[in-house]
Amino acid sequence: MKKTAFLIAFCVALAMQANGQVDNMYPGGGASTPRAIPEPLLLPDFPMLNGQVVYQEVFDFQDSDQAALFGIALRYVSEYYKSAKTVIDVTDPVTGLVVVKGNFSIVSDVYYRFFGTQKAVAVNRTGHTLKIESRPGRIRVTIDNLVVTQEANPATGVMFSEIPIQSLIGEYEDYEQYAASQKPKKAQKLAQVNRSILLDELDLNAYRFLQGLKPYFEKELKEDW
């Protein structure tokens, strides 16, 4: 009898301790807000050009001729883009121009409603146009025409669709205006949370993509010499 009473008390103590712990899935939450919908992230400060999101960077490579930089740009494209959907639009050794229509993947968290708010991981492809312009001693890299392709995912209810980044930004801003005047429904807020995470990851991936180019060119230039 004493053993039974001890086991019951022990189980109750464990349950109370678990209820008092903070849920790492939902920062700021805990026993008082189990499985709550997290807050949307702030909209990234996207680089804009003529009303469109355009990532652009100029990299300097002193004493490197245009032909060498153009050749490295072609090698980079062939190594990085392995998808059959990648299309090289332009290769012009005279002007040093390479234009590619390709994709890179975005891995991000996604939330959905199932006995409260659950979290999963989604992988979305981001279509874009990459332009590398070679000049003596430097290159200019531009990424634009960003379109997010969302694959069907039964767990989250996401269906296949292609959404330009401008549309995602517009939907984000529309929600913010709506939420400022009245309380959104849970489904609306959840959609905004997922949208904000996707936009944030897209912005980070675009910058990572750009910053990965310079080390590649430096390595190739060193080996060429």
N, C-alpha and C positions, 0 to 999 in steps of 0.2 A: 504493500500500500504506500509506504514511504517512497519507494522507487518510482511508482506511478506518479505520485504528486510532484516529485522532483523533476521528472521528464516533462510534465505539463508546464511547470513553472519555467523550465529551461527554454521550451519552445516559445512560450509567450514572451520571454525576455528577448529572444532572437528576433521575433516579429516586430517588437517595439523598436529594437535597434535598427532594423532594416527600414522601418517607416521613417526613422529620424535621419537617415542618410540622404545626402544630396544626390540627385540623379544626374550622372555625368552627361547623359544624352541631352539634357535640357539645362544649360548653364543658368544659374540663378533660381532654378526650381528646387523642389524638395518635397517633403511630405505634404505641405500645404497645397502644392500645385503639381500633382502627379500627371505625367503625360500631357502637359500643357503645350500649346502651340508656341514655338519660339517667335521672337520678334524678327521682322524682315531686316536684312542688312541695308546699309546706306547705299545709294546708287554711286557706282564708281565715277570718278572724274574722267570721263572718256575724252580722248583727244578728238576734236571736231575740226573738219575742214569742209567748208561750203555746205554745212548742215548734215554732213555724214561722218560716221566714225572712221577715222583714218589713222593708223599707226605708222609712224615714219621715223627713221633714224639714219643719220649719216655716220659712217665709220671711216676713219682715216688710216691708210696704210702707206706710209712714206716710202718713196722710191720704188713703188710697185707700178708696173705698166698696166694699161687697160686690158690688154690681151690676156695677161696672167689672171687678173681679177675676174674677167669674163669666163675663163675656163674653170676657175674654182666655183663660180656661181652655178655653172652647168653641173659640175660634180656634186655640189651640195643638193641640188634639186633631184638628181638621180638617186642619191643615197637616202635623203630624208623622205621623199614621197614614194612610197611603195604601193600605194593604192592604185587599182586599175582605173579608178574614177579620176585620177589626176590627169590633167590635160595641159601640155605646154603650148601656149598660144603663140609666143613670139621668142625667137632666138636670133639676135642680130649682132654678129661680131663687130660690125662697123661702128654701130652706136653703142655697143656694149650692153644691150638690153635683153633681159630675160623676163618673160611674163608667164606665170603659172596659175592655173585654176586647180586648187587642191583642197584637202581637208586635214584638220588635226582634231584629235579627240579631247573632250573635256570630261573629266571624272569629278562628279560633285555629289554632295548629299541631296536627298530628296525626301520630303515628308509626306505622309499620307494618313488618312483616318482609318483606324481599325482598332476598336476598343481603346479609344484615345488616339493620341498622335504617335505614329511609329516613324522610324527613320530607316532608309535604305540608301543604296548607292546607285546612281545612274551614270551611264556613259553616253554622251551626245557627240555627234560629229559636227564640226564647224566648217562649213564651206567658206572659202575666201579666195581673193586674188592676191598673189604675191608678185611684186615687181622688184627686180634687182637691176639697178642702173650702175654700170661701171664707168669710171673715169680714171685718168692717171692719178694714182695715189689715194683713191677713195671710192666708196660705193654708197649709194643711197637705196635703202630698203623700204618698201611701202606695202602695208597690208590693209586691204579694204574689201568692200562688198561682202561683209560677214553675214552668214546665214546659218542659223542653228537648225540641225536636223535631229529631231527627237524620235527615237525608235519606239515601237510598241512595247509596253511594259505592263502586263496584267496586274502586277502587285501594286502599282501606283496609279493605274488608270490612264497612263500617258499613251496616246496614239501617235502613229507616224505623222510627222508634219515638218514643214520647212518654214522657219520664221526669221525674217531679216532682223538684225539686231536693233534697227530703228523701231520696229514694231514692238519688240520687247521693252525698249526704253519707254515708248509711248504708253504701253499697258501699265508699266511701273508707275509712271507719273499720273495716269488716270486714277489708279487706286489711291495714291497719296491724296489727291484732291477729294476723292469720295470719302476716304477715312477721316478727313479733316472736318467734314460736315455731319457725318453719321457713322454709327458703329457698323463695321463690316460683318458679314456672316463668317462663320468659321471656315467655310470652303473658300471664300474670297481671300481671307487672310492667309490661308495655307498656300493658295496659288501665288500670292505675293511673296511669301517666304521662299518658295522654290524658285520663283523668277529672280529674286534678288541674289540668291546663291549662285544661280547659273550665270547671271551677268557679272558677278564678282569673279568667278572662276574664269570666265571668258577673257576678262580684262587681264587677269594675272597670266593666263596662258599666252596671250598675244605678246606681252612684255617678255616673258621667258623665251618665247620663240625668237624675238628680235635679239635678245642678249646672247642667245646661243650661236648666233651667226658669226660674231667677231672672233671668238676663240677658234672656230672652224677655219676661217680664212687665215688667221695667224699661223695655225698649225700647217695648213697647206702651203702657205708662202715659204715657211721655214724649210719644209721638206723639198720644195721646188728648188731652193737655192742649194 
